[in-house]
Amino acid sequence: GTTTERHTPVRVNKPDRNAYPDLPKDFTYVQISAGWEHSLAVGSDGNAYAWGNNSNGRLGDGTTTERHTPVRVN
């Protein structure tokens, strides 16, 4: 991921397989919602994923760390 502002769509990276070894090989996103400072997606594995600004823990991963690649929502 990057912190570059974009004005056209870009491909969303898959979550890190090292962090999620149970991620199916055919994983894809089935729905994505882009916000001003963070975005959310539903994966084909049924889990929610988030990335972007994480102030106040808005990504739901139990941290306040800004994420540039999708993390699974707890």
The first five atom37 places (N, CA, C, CB, O) and aatype in JSON, in Angstrom:
{
  "aatype": [7, 16, 16, 16, 6, 1, 8, 16, 14, 19, 1, 19, 2, 11, 14, 3, 1, 2, 0, 18, 14, 3, 10, 14, 11, 3, 13, 16, 18, 19, 5, 9, 15, 0, 7, 17, 6, 8, 15, 10, 0, 19, 7, 15, 3, 7, 2, 0, 18, 0, 17, 7, 2, 2, 15, 2, 7, 1, 10, 7, 3, 7, 16, 16, 16, 6, 1, 8, 16, 14, 19, 1, 19, 2],
  "atom_mask": [
    [1, 1, 1, 0, 1],
    [1, 1, 1, 1, 1],
    [1, 1, 1, 1, 1],
    [1, 1, 1, 1, 1],
    [1, 1, 1, 1, 1],
    [1, 1, 1, 1, 1],
    [1, 1, 1, 1, 1],
    [1, 1, 1, 1, 1],
    [1, 1, 1, 1, 1],
    [1, 1, 1, 1, 1],
    [1, 1, 1, 1, 1],
    [1, 1, 1, 1, 1],
    [1, 1, 1, 1, 1],
    [1, 1, 1, 1, 1],
    [1, 1, 1, 1, 1],
    [1, 1, 1, 1, 1],
    [1, 1, 1, 1, 1],
    [1, 1, 1, 1, 1],
    [1, 1, 1, 1, 1],
    [1, 1, 1, 1, 1],
    [1, 1, 1, 1, 1],
    [1, 1, 1, 1, 1],
    [1, 1, 1, 1, 1],
    [1, 1, 1, 1, 1],
    [1, 1, 1, 1, 1],
    [1, 1, 1, 1, 1],
    [1, 1, 1, 1, 1],
    [1, 1, 1, 1, 1],
    [1, 1, 1, 1, 1],
    [1, 1, 1, 1, 1],
    [1, 1, 1, 1, 1],
    [1, 1, 1, 1, 1],
    [1, 1, 1, 1, 1],
    [1, 1, 1, 1, 1],
    [1, 1, 1, 0, 1],
    [1, 1, 1, 1, 1],
    [1, 1, 1, 1, 1],
    [1, 1, 1, 1, 1],
    [1, 1, 1, 1, 1],
    [1, 1, 1, 1, 1],
    [1, 1, 1, 1, 1],
    [1, 1, 1, 1, 1],
    [1, 1, 1, 0, 1],
    [1, 1, 1, 1, 1],
    [1, 1, 1, 1, 1],
    [1, 1, 1, 0, 1],
    [1, 1, 1, 1, 1],
    [1, 1, 1, 1, 1],
    [1, 1, 1, 1, 1],
    [1, 1, 1, 1, 1],
    [1, 1, 1, 1, 1],
    [1, 1, 1, 0, 1],
    [1, 1, 1, 1, 1],
    [1, 1, 1, 1, 1],
    [1, 1, 1, 1, 1],
    [1, 1, 1, 1, 1],
    [1, 1, 1, 0, 1],
    [1, 1, 1, 1, 1],
    [1, 1, 1, 1, 1],
    [1, 1, 1, 0, 1],
    [1, 1, 1, 1, 1],
    [1, 1, 1, 0, 1],
    [1, 1, 1, 1, 1],
    [1, 1, 1, 1, 1],
    [1, 1, 1, 1, 1],
    [1, 1, 1, 1, 1],
    [1, 1, 1, 1, 1],
    [1, 1, 1, 1, 1],
    [1, 1, 1, 1, 1],
    [1, 1, 1, 1, 1],
    [1, 1, 1, 1, 1],
    [1, 1, 1, 1, 1],
    [1, 1, 1, 1, 1],
    [1, 1, 1, 1, 1]
  ],
  "atom_positions": [
    [[0.81, -1.19, 0.0], [0.0, 0.0, 0.0], [0.85, 1.25, 0.0], [0.0, 0.0, 0.0], [2.06, 1.2, 0.25]],
    [[0.21, 2.36, -0.28], [0.9, 3.65, -0.29], [0.07, 4.69, 0.44], [1.19, 4.11, -1.73], [-1.05, 4.41, 0.88]],
    [[0.61, 5.86, 0.55], [-0.13, 7.0, 1.1], [-0.41, 8.02, 0.01], [0.64, 7.65, 2.26], [-0.75, 9.16, 0.3]],
    [[-0.26, 7.61, -1.25], [-0.48, 8.49, -2.38], [-1.97, 8.72, -2.61], [0.17, 7.91, -3.65], [-2.75, 7.77, -2.7]],
    [[-2.37, 9.99, -2.7], [-3.76, 10.31, -3.0], [-4.05, 9.92, -4.44], [-4.05, 11.82, -2.76], [-3.28, 10.23, -5.34]],
    [[-5.17, 9.24, -4.65], [-5.54, 8.78, -6.0], [-6.9, 9.36, -6.38], [-5.57, 7.24, -6.07], [-7.77, 9.55, -5.53]],
    [[-7.06, 9.63, -7.67], [-8.33, 10.14, -8.17], [-8.97, 9.19, -9.17], [-8.13, 11.5, -8.81], [-10.01, 9.49, -9.75]],
    [[-8.34, 8.05, -9.35], [-8.88, 6.99, -10.2], [-8.76, 5.67, -9.43], [-8.14, 6.91, -11.59], [-7.91, 5.56, -8.56]],
    [[-9.59, 4.7, -9.73], [-9.55, 3.43, -9.0], [-8.21, 2.71, -9.13], [-10.66, 2.52, -9.49], [-7.54, 2.78, -10.16]],
    [[-7.82, 2.03, -8.06], [-6.63, 1.19, -8.05], [-7.0, -0.16, -7.45], [-5.46, 1.86, -7.25], [-7.95, -0.27, -6.67]],
    [[-6.25, -1.18, -7.82], [-6.49, -2.52, -7.29], [-6.15, -2.56, -5.8], [-5.67, -3.58, -8.07], [-5.11, -2.04, -5.38]],
    [[-7.01, -3.18, -5.03], [-6.77, -3.34, -3.6], [-5.95, -4.61, -3.39], [-8.11, -3.41, -2.79], [-6.31, -5.68, -3.88]],
    [[-4.85, -4.48, -2.67], [-4.01, -5.65, -2.39], [-4.74, -6.64, -1.5], [-2.69, -5.22, -1.74], [-5.57, -6.26, -0.68]],
    [[-4.41, -7.9, -1.68], [-4.96, -8.92, -0.79], [-4.28, -8.81, 0.56], [-4.77, -10.35, -1.39], [-3.16, -8.31, 0.65]],
    [[-4.93, -9.28, 1.62], [-4.3, -9.27, 2.94], [-3.01, -10.1, 2.92], [-5.26, -9.81, 4.01], [-2.84, -10.99, 2.09]],
    [[-2.12, -9.8, 3.83], [-0.84, -10.49, 3.95], [-1.04, -11.95, 4.36], [0.07, -9.77, 4.97], [-1.58, -12.22, 5.43]],
    [[-0.61, -12.87, 3.52], [-0.76, -14.3, 3.83], [0.05, -14.73, 5.05], [-0.34, -15.14, 2.63], [-0.3, -15.7, 5.71]],
    [[1.12, -14.01, 5.36], [1.88, -14.33, 6.57], [1.06, -14.04, 7.82], [3.2, -13.54, 6.61], [1.15, -14.76, 8.81]],
    [[0.26, -12.98, 7.77], [-0.59, -12.63, 8.9], [-1.84, -13.5, 8.97], [-0.99, -11.16, 8.82], [-2.38, -13.74, 10.05]],
    [[-2.3, -13.96, 7.81], [-3.53, -14.75, 7.73], [-3.28, -16.03, 6.92], [-4.68, -13.92, 7.08], [-3.7, -16.13, 5.77]],
    [[-2.59, -17.0, 7.52], [-2.28, -18.23, 6.78], [-3.52, -19.03, 6.37], [-1.38, -19.11, 7.62], [-3.44, -19.89, 5.5]],
    [[-4.66, -18.75, 7.0], [-5.89, -19.45, 6.65], [-6.62, -18.83, 5.46], [-6.82, -19.47, 7.85], [-7.69, -19.29, 5.08]],
    [[-6.04, -17.78, 4.87], [-6.66, -17.11, 3.73], [-6.76, -18.08, 2.55], [-5.86, -15.85, 3.34], [-5.74, -18.65, 2.14]],
    [[-7.96, -18.27, 2.0], [-8.1, -19.2, 0.86], [-7.26, -18.76, -0.33], [-9.57, -19.3, 0.45], [-7.09, -17.56, -0.57]],
    [[-6.73, -19.71, -1.08], [-5.9, -19.39, -2.25], [-6.68, -18.6, -3.3], [-5.36, -20.68, -2.87], [-6.1, -17.79, -4.02]],
    [[-7.99, -18.83, -3.38], [-8.81, -18.12, -4.36], [-9.49, -16.88, -3.76], [-9.87, -19.07, -4.93], [-10.52, -16.43, -4.28]],
    [[-8.92, -16.33, -2.69], [-9.5, -15.17, -2.0], [-9.69, -14.01, -2.97], [-8.61, -14.74, -0.83], [-8.85, -13.74, -3.83]],
    [[-10.8, -13.34, -2.8], [-11.09, -12.1, -3.52], [-11.98, -11.24, -2.65], [-11.76, -12.39, -4.91], [-12.5, -11.71, -1.63]],
    [[-12.16, -10.0, -3.02], [-13.09, -9.13, -2.31], [-14.42, -9.18, -3.03], [-12.55, -7.67, -2.22], [-14.47, -9.16, -4.26]],
    [[-15.5, -9.24, -2.27], [-16.83, -9.28, -2.88], [-17.54, -7.94, -2.79], [-17.67, -10.36, -2.22], [-18.49, -7.68, -3.53]],
    [[-17.07, -7.07, -1.88], [-17.65, -5.74, -1.77], [-16.64, -4.82, -1.1], [-18.99, -5.77, -0.98], [-15.98, -5.21, -0.15]],
    [[-16.53, -3.59, -1.61], [-15.6, -2.6, -1.05], [-16.34, -1.28, -0.87], [-14.36, -2.42, -1.96], [-17.14, -0.88, -1.71]],
    [[-16.05, -0.62, 0.25], [-16.59, 0.71, 0.5], [-15.43, 1.64, 0.83], [-17.65, 0.68, 1.67], [-14.71, 1.42, 1.8]],
    [[-15.26, 2.67, 0.02], [-14.15, 3.6, 0.21], [-14.63, 4.84, 0.94], [-13.53, 3.99, -1.13], [-15.63, 5.46, 0.56]],
    [[-13.92, 5.19, 2.0], [-14.25, 6.39, 2.76], [-13.21, 7.46, 2.56], [0.0, 0.0, 0.0], [-12.3, 7.31, 1.75]],
    [[-13.34, 8.55, 3.3], [-12.41, 9.67, 3.19], [-11.02, 9.3, 3.67], [-12.93, 10.87, 3.97], [-10.02, 9.62, 3.02]],
    [[-10.94, 8.61, 4.82], [-9.64, 8.28, 5.4], [-9.42, 6.79, 5.63], [-9.46, 8.99, 6.68], [-8.32, 6.39, 6.0]],
    [[-10.42, 6.0, 5.42], [-10.26, 4.55, 5.56], [-11.28, 3.85, 4.67], [-10.42, 4.11, 7.03], [-12.28, 4.43, 4.27]],
    [[-11.0, 2.6, 4.38], [-11.88, 1.81, 3.53], [-12.14, 0.46, 4.17], [-11.27, 1.64, 2.12], [-11.37, -0.01, 5.0]],
    [[-13.23, -0.15, 3.76], [-13.64, -1.45, 4.29], [-13.99, -2.37, 3.13], [-14.84, -1.3, 5.25], [-14.4, -1.92, 2.06]],
    [[-13.82, -3.66, 3.36], [-14.17, -4.64, 2.33], [-14.65, -5.92, 2.99], [-12.96, -4.92, 1.41], [-14.29, -6.24, 4.12]],
    [[-15.47, -6.64, 2.26], [-15.9, -7.98, 2.67], [-15.16, -8.96, 1.77], [-17.47, -8.16, 2.57], [-15.2, -8.84, 0.55]],
    [[-14.49, -9.92, 2.39], [-13.74, -10.91, 1.63], [-14.59, -12.12, 1.29], [0.0, 0.0, 0.0], [-15.62, -12.36, 1.92]],
    [[-14.15, -12.87, 0.31], [-14.86, -14.09, -0.08], [-14.82, -15.13, 1.03], [-14.27, -14.67, -1.35], [-15.56, -16.12, 0.98]],
    [[-13.97, -14.91, 2.03], [-13.91, -15.81, 3.19], [-14.94, -15.43, 4.26], [-12.51, -15.81, 3.79], [-15.01, -16.07, 5.3]],
    [[-15.73, -14.38, 4.0], [-16.77, -13.95, 4.93], [-16.3, -12.96, 5.98], [0.0, 0.0, 0.0], [-17.11, -12.5, 6.79]],
    [[-15.02, -12.63, 6.0], [-14.49, -11.68, 6.97], [-14.51, -10.26, 6.42], [-13.08, -12.07, 7.38], [-14.49, -10.04, 5.21]],
    [[-14.54, -9.3, 7.35], [-14.42, -7.89, 6.99], [-12.95, -7.49, 7.1], [-15.32, -6.99, 7.89], [-12.24, -7.95, 7.99]],
    [[-12.51, -6.61, 6.2], [-11.14, -6.11, 6.18], [-11.18, -4.6, 6.11], [-10.34, -6.71, 4.98], [-12.11, -4.02, 5.54]],
    [[-10.17, -3.95, 6.69], [-10.12, -2.49, 6.72], [-8.69, -2.02, 6.52], [-10.69, -1.95, 8.04], [-7.74, -2.74, 6.82]],
    [[-8.54, -0.79, 6.01], [-7.23, -0.18, 5.86], [-7.4, 1.32, 5.79], [-6.49, -0.71, 4.6], [-8.47, 1.82, 5.45]],
    [[-6.33, 2.04, 6.13], [-6.35, 3.5, 6.11], [-6.05, 4.08, 7.48], [0.0, 0.0, 0.0], [-5.37, 3.46, 8.3]],
    [[-6.56, 5.27, 7.72], [-6.36, 5.97, 8.99], [-7.04, 5.18, 10.1], [-6.9, 7.42, 8.93], [-8.2, 4.78, 9.98]],
    [[-6.32, 4.96, 11.18], [-6.84, 4.15, 12.28], [-6.88, 4.92, 13.59], [-6.01, 2.89, 12.44], [-6.82, 4.32, 14.66]],
    [[-6.99, 6.25, 13.5], [-7.08, 7.01, 14.75], [-8.33, 6.58, 15.5], [-7.09, 8.54, 14.47], [-9.37, 6.32, 14.89]],
    [[-8.22, 6.51, 16.78], [-9.32, 6.07, 17.65], [-9.75, 4.64, 17.38], [-10.5, 6.99, 17.47], [-10.85, 4.24, 17.78]],
    [[-8.91, 3.85, 16.72], [-9.21, 2.44, 16.49], [-10.34, 2.19, 15.51], [0.0, 0.0, 0.0], [-11.01, 1.16, 15.59]],
    [[-10.55, 3.1, 14.58], [-11.69, 3.0, 13.66], [-11.65, 1.8, 12.73], [-11.78, 4.24, 12.85], [-12.68, 1.44, 12.15]],
    [[-10.47, 1.16, 12.56], [-10.4, 0.0, 11.67], [-10.87, -1.29, 12.33], [-8.98, -0.19, 11.19], [-11.15, -2.28, 11.65]],
    [[-10.97, -1.29, 13.64], [-11.49, -2.47, 14.33], [-10.51, -3.61, 14.46], [0.0, 0.0, 0.0], [-10.92, -4.76, 14.65]],
    [[-9.21, -3.32, 14.35], [-8.22, -4.39, 14.49], [-7.57, -4.41, 15.86], [-7.15, -4.24, 13.42], [-6.59, -5.12, 16.08]],
    [[-8.1, -3.63, 16.79], [-7.58, -3.62, 18.15], [-6.37, -2.72, 18.35], [0.0, 0.0, 0.0], [-5.75, -2.75, 19.41]],
    [[-6.03, -1.9, 17.33], [-4.88, -1.0, 17.43], [-5.3, 0.4, 16.98], [-3.68, -1.52, 16.58], [-6.45, 0.63, 16.6]],
    [[-4.35, 1.32, 17.02], [-4.54, 2.64, 16.42], [-3.48, 2.89, 15.36], [-4.49, 3.75, 17.51], [-3.17, 4.03, 15.03]],
    [[-2.91, 1.81, 14.82], [-1.87, 1.89, 13.81], [-2.48, 2.1, 12.43], [-1.0, 0.61, 13.82], [-3.38, 1.37, 12.02]],
    [[-1.98, 3.11, 11.7], [-2.44, 3.32, 10.33], [-2.04, 2.12, 9.49], [-1.84, 4.64, 9.73], [-0.91, 1.63, 9.59]],
    [[-2.95, 1.64, 8.66], [-2.7, 0.44, 7.85], [-2.74, 0.78, 6.37], [-3.72, -0.66, 8.17], [-3.66, 1.45, 5.9]],
    [[-1.73, 0.31, 5.64], [-1.66, 0.55, 4.2], [-2.03, -0.69, 3.4], [-0.27, 1.01, 3.81], [-2.14, -0.63, 2.17]],
    [[-2.22, -1.79, 4.08], [-2.74, -3.01, 3.47], [-3.9, -3.49, 4.33], [-1.62, -4.12, 3.33], [-3.92, -3.22, 5.53]],
    [[-4.85, -4.19, 3.76], [-6.03, -4.62, 4.52], [-5.68, -5.51, 5.72], [-6.98, -5.35, 3.61], [-4.83, -6.4, 5.63]],
    [[-6.37, -5.25, 6.83], [-6.26, -6.08, 8.03], [-7.65, -6.6, 8.37], [-5.64, -5.29, 9.23], [-8.65, -5.94, 8.12]],
    [[-7.69, -7.78, 8.93], [-8.96, -8.39, 9.3], [-9.56, -7.65, 10.5], [-8.78, -9.91, 9.64], [-8.86, -7.36, 11.47]],
    [[-10.83, -7.35, 10.4], [-11.53, -6.68, 11.49], [-11.87, -7.72, 12.55], [-12.82, -5.96, 10.98], [-12.39, -8.8, 12.23]],
    [[-11.57, -7.39, 13.8], [-11.84, -8.33, 14.91], [-13.31, -8.35, 15.26], [-11.03, -7.97, 16.14], [-13.72, -9.08, 16.16]]
  ]
}
